[in-house]
């Protein structure tokens, strides 16, 4: 029973973070030189083990900064 609640809680958290990533993407479009936005997105991606996406973003950052 506890696993069921943790699983639902985890999914809810992941959905919230996906929403945050979308918001960060919009902010990056309007302010592409704000490194803090990139760092926030990378933190979320790494937390959920989306390593490939994090590496792509790091490559983009190398080009920008």
C-alpha positions, 0 to 999 in steps of 0.5 A, spaced: 500 500 500 505 504 501 508 503 494 502 505 491 502 512 494 509 513 493 508 511 486 503 516 485 507 521 489 513 520 484 509 521 478 505 527 481 512 530 482 515 528 475 509 531 472 510 538 476 518 537 474 516 536 466 511 542 467 517 546 470 522 544 464 517 547 459 516 553 463 524 554 463 524 552 456 520 558 454 524 562 459 530 560 455 527 562 448 526 569 451 532 570 455 538 565 452 544 568 456 541 566 463 545 561 465 541 559 471 535 557 467 540 552 464 542 550 470 535 549 473 533 545 467 539 540 467 538 539 475 531 536 473 534 532 467 539 529 472 534 528 477 530 523 473 536 520 469 535 523 463 542 523 461 542 524 454 537 530 454 542 533 459 548 532 455 545 535 449 543 541 453 550 542 456 553 541 448 548 547 447 551 551 453 558 550 450 556 554 444 552 559 447 557 561 453 
